């Protein structure tokens, strides 16, 4: 009996649009003679619109209620003194510890408001001291510790207080000033960024020959002076992005199929279709890829062979006002925008800053005021603290620049809607992993000595 009702539920979810159309056609047919078509459709459309709004508000309410019951913990990961493994180890950790994909039933999704967990991979620098963090729901903590120790047995994991609480606010009255931005992809998600494989780290070269793409990030974070802070967060959740399937009304497909379609569009100029001489009804397709496109086509194929995460990236530079006065731009606030250049491939993809807190979105003929820039910086501080990319508050849905047109959006300072994109585990492990022995930054916190179990033959 349970299987019967589950089948009915799955059928309703899959064919709900067609069921709705059938009901509407039946109602129009039955009541047409009594009320007339116009008299029937006007209240019907009103009910549909109000029902849609009510349904959206209900889903948002129950999801926020579910999220309010999730306890989060910030874990600091202190890497071992000698990291001998390639970023492949971090890739395995991300796969086993953070990919929590699951099917949600109707009761879970539409009554309990259950959502997929999301995680934040972070690097932060305080006065030049560099630290690695993972923010996770507490119920996943044991799994994260187990999988981290499986790949890095000498690492140390400890729960710490959220470091963002040390900065109360960014206002004209506060002691702090800040600048931040988010990052997005330059091209469609099917095109990958440069990964540790492109730098040869998958082959485990000798330490003196390693070129680690995370080195510029750690070096920049380690170069900060007293009173300065830099934060980076990569917020991820298993990808459930859907795209409309061409040629269908309600068909959807995932990011893997979309990447295949993007690859076919990319190769279309080099694709020819020929009719078979023996069988006129059969056609053959031939793709001749120029040699200069070999690398990018192989990279696009390789990306979809590994699991993907919906990803949002945000960075911030924070300093006291005597170091970073309002209305000025320091070298560090400029340099933090450029920390991901090493991941860019001109023939493939790269990361570019978007949604910056310097007031670009509200600037026209005249630059944004200092007060506007500080308002945006304070908003970004709160969004960073909330790790906000998924399941945003209602204010982001109602008062954003996509719903409020210019110039009204500039007057009311509408929120900037966050952009997420799909990265696979190889790309994420490239962006967030522990540097090897060759990376001898004195301000990078590491375990100073190896820990080992006591010998079993000690006298009792």
Secondary structure, 3 states (H helix, E strand, C coil): CHHHHHHHHHHHHHHHHHHHHHHHHHHHHHHHHHHCHHHHHHHHHHHHHHHHHHHHHHHHHHHHHHHHCCCEEEEEEEECCCCCCCCHHHHHHHHHHHCCCCCCCHHHHHHHCCCCCCEEEEEEEECCEEEEEEEEEHHHHHHHHHHHHHHCCCCEEEEECCHHHHCCCCCCCCCEEEEEEEEEECCCCCCCCCCCCCCCHHHCCCHHHCCCCCHHHHHHHHCCCCCEEEEEEEEEEECCCCEECCCCCCCEECHHHHHHHHHHHHHHHHEEEEECCCCCCCEEEEECCCHHHHHHHHHHHHHCCCCEEEEEEEEEEEEECCCCCCCCCCHHHHHHHHCCHHHCCCCCCCEEEECCCCCHHHCCCCCCCHHHHHHHHHHHHHHHHHCCCCCCCHHHHHCECCCCCCCHHHHHCCECCCCCEEEEHHHHHHHCCCCCCCCCCCCECECCCCCCCCCCCCCC
